[in-house]
């Protein structure tokens, strides 16, 4: 009993020692005043929030207004009662900037927590503010202890500081994604893949089936909600982190592995694939797993790794055909690396390839049954269709978006021959592995971009093999070039800007930012409110005519899919796509290949007004409609603020698909 009391009595001292060793300061010397100031801030925050909400303020305005008032009070008390170590006058603005950064990140996280509790868990705002304030206080305290006022006397090594920073930032980004996962509305791509799951098949016209399987499982567990659609992407993001950590640890060390996971957490492409449910989410996870097993098989010489490689590769090409580029890359490494050539005479690689092919068999079967439609479509996409233009400069711009300018520069330095000075046999094989597994897929995209424009995100997974080297360079403080030192220094503001940007965008699309209009992403986003507007039109037409109208999304699949997912009010709408008017509707060409002539009302819906008058193949679609009406514009709103425009047009019937689509061209 005495031992237990002694342990609890000394717990704050042990906690202080642990935090100090990790590089954080703990203001225990003024614990009573610190607690009093914190409580004053909490009380002010909660009371002002209650006041603002009772006056009819929006959730965003109420929680942001109360937060800034409480933060101002805490800053005033801190100036009177110094809780944290004081530094030279010239460093005060630096600390203020860091404190502001931590506060804003905590605020934007809190918005997501409030949205989750109020909109999804249906908790009254008056109660939801309490757990939201608690999380905010924890983030602010830890941020101040480790980032704003770190230990200055006998500080821990740079290695330890990077480990602690990596752990904190990765934890924050994971929590950020999890909190906003079910709050942010689906983008049209996600709604389209949700429609895959409503029409389960062995494969699909424009993608393999993995995305449909993941969404089907997620929605079976959590319902047809944003969370149910996206939970698979979130899990894929965690799987990617695990495999990248293991790969970087095998190639370098544990500290490098932590920094590699940090890069995964903050680089734009990898942050988005861990949250947005597109085919890139399972692709990136499978790509990371394949790289890990390739390194274990080819460099570590583990026979059992070939089984993992076969499974990972098979699941990867079930996610997206792009992963197939790792096959030729692995073969090239085996040819170039003398120690690996013996695998060409062993059965394991061929058995792994057979296993991957077996896993890929649903796609093969579907294509055989559908005249190889998916294979032909993907070959045309790689060729760029009818386009013929130089686009290498666009590839460079895309890489800066995917990796940030600092990330792209760091990647180029990591790929450069002089990045590492270790010339041991192990280091040379490691460098060859990284460069071949990055360089060959990237070279394919570069060659294609010389004559054709590619999708901006296609190169995203190719950098996974290079992330460990990029992470290793961050931790090097030796005699490197001035450029290397500047790139290492630039990572810190880049990390802060990226995390702040993600949190700001998520808060903006879910709760908004007071004083800022909803103009960002307005054409392709806010489909929940846009669907409500179309539902009203459908209800009016149904009441006036006594017939069920046919709703036609006049884009390839974005409009139809988004309307289908967010059609939650009243009777479900009967939805088709623009393939009714002779243009491509992607999988809608298979789900609804033809539509007979009908006297039922037709409601055309588009994101742009011209989509309701013509398609790419038919200049005038009026001849296919009975008494087509004028194009009308509607504005979807939230809390009285305009969100986006959407256009619709009503006709009294449909005459059938144009027998000669080119006749109107």
C-alpha positions, 0 to 999 in steps of 0.5 A: 500500500505504501509502495502504491502511494509512493508511486502515485506521489512520484508519478509527476516527477517520473512524467517530467523526466520522461518528457524532458528526455524526449525534449519537452518542457513541463511547467510543474514548478508553477503547477497551481497557477498553470492549472488556474490559468488553464481552467480560466481559459476552459471556462471562458471557452465553454461559456462563450460557445454557449452564448454564441450558439444561443444567439444563433451563430453557426457551429464554426463561428461559435467555436472559433470565436470562443477559442480565440477569446480563451486563447487571448486570455491564456496569453495574457495570463502567461505574460503575467505568470510565466509558466514556460521558460523565458528566452531572449527577446529576439526569440519571442516572435519565433515562439509566438509564431509556433504557439499560433501554429499549434493553436490553429491546428488544435482549433481546426481539429476541434472543428472536426470533433464538434462536427463528428459529435453534433452531426454524426453522433447527434450530441447537443452542441452544449455537451459536445463542446466539452470533449472538444475543449479537452482534446484542444487543451491536450494538443495545445499543451503537448505542442507547447511542451515539445514544439514551442518551448522545447528543452534548451539546456542539455537538449536531446540529440537531433535523432531523438527530436526527429523521432518525437516530432515524427510520432506527434505529427503522424499521430495528429494526421491520423487523428485528423483523418479519422475525425473528418473521415465521415464528415467531409462529403464524397467527391464524385470519384468516390461516389462513382466507386460506391456505385461499383459496390452497388453493382458488384462484379468480377471487374469493371470497365475502367478499374479492377475490382479491389476498390468495389470490394473494400467499399462493399465491406466498409458500407456493409459494416458502417452503412452507406455513409461517407465513413463506410465508403472511406474506412477502407482508405483509412486502413490502407493508409495505416497498412502503407505506413506499416510497410514503409516503416519496415522497409526503411528500417531494413534499408537504414535504421529505426530513426529513418523509418520513423521519418519515412512514416512522417513523410507519408503522413505529410506529403500531399499524395500520401495524405490524400490516399489515406483518406479519400477512397479512390483506387490509389488507396489500395494501390499505394498499400499494395505497392508498399507491401510489394516493395517490402517483400521484394527487398526481403527476397532480393536483398535479405535473401528470404525464401518466404518473402516470395509468398508475400510478394506474390500476394501483395503483387496480385492484390496490387494489380487487383487495385490498379494496373499501374502496379504491374510496372514493379514487375519489369523493375524487379526483373531489371534489378535482378539482371543488374545485381549479380547476387540476385541473378541466381533467382532466375534459376529458382522456382520461387519467383515463378511461383510468386508470379503464378500466385499473382496471376491467380489472384488477378484471374477475376479481371481476366475472366471479366475481360474475356466475357466483355471483349477485353473492354477494360484492357482496351480502355486502359491502353487507350488511356496510356496512349492519351486517346486522341491527344497528341501534345508534349506534356513533360513540363506538366509532369514536373508540375504534377510532381511538385503538387504530389510531393511539394517543391521541397519534397521533389527537390529532396527526391532528386537529391536522394536519387542522385549518385552522390547522396550516400558516401557508403560504398560497401557492397550492402549500400551499393545493392541498397542504392541500386534497389531504390533507384531501379524500383523508382527509376523504371516506373518513373521513366515510363511515365516520363516517356509517355508524357513526351507526347501525351498528357497523363493524369497528374496523380499516376506517378504518386506510388513510384516515390515509395521506394525513394522515401526511405532515402529521403528520410535518411537524408533528413537526419544527416547533419554531417559535411554535406552541401549547402543545398542539402542543409537548406533542404533539411531546414526547409522540411520543418516549415513544409511539414507545418504548412502541409498539416495546416493546409489539410486541417484548414481544407477539411474544416472549410468543407465541413464547417466552413470558415467564417468570413470566407465564401464557399467558392473553393471546389464549388463545381465538383463538391457539395453534392449533398446540398446540390442533390437536395435541390434536384430532389425538389425538382423531381418532386415537383415534376412528379406531382405535376405529371403524375409520372416518375421522371428519369434523371440524367446526369450529363457528365461521364459519371460524376453527376449521376453517381453523386446524385445516386449516393446523396439521394436520401430524401423521399422516393429514390430517383431513377438515374442514368448517365449521358450515354443516353445521348451517345457519349461515354458513360464509363460503367453506365454503358454496362449498367444501362447500355440502352434506354428505350424511347419514352413519354416519361419526363426527362430531367437533365442535370449538369455541372455546366450549362452547355452540358445540357445542350450538347455532348462531345458527339452530338452538337444539339441533343434537342432532336432526341428530346420531346419538348425540351425546356430551357436550361435553368440554374439553381444555387445550393446553399448552406446556412443561407450562404451559396455553395455551388451552382447546378443546372437542370433542364426538363423535357417531356420525353425521350426519342431514343439514342441517335442512330447516327451520333456523328450526324450532328457534328 
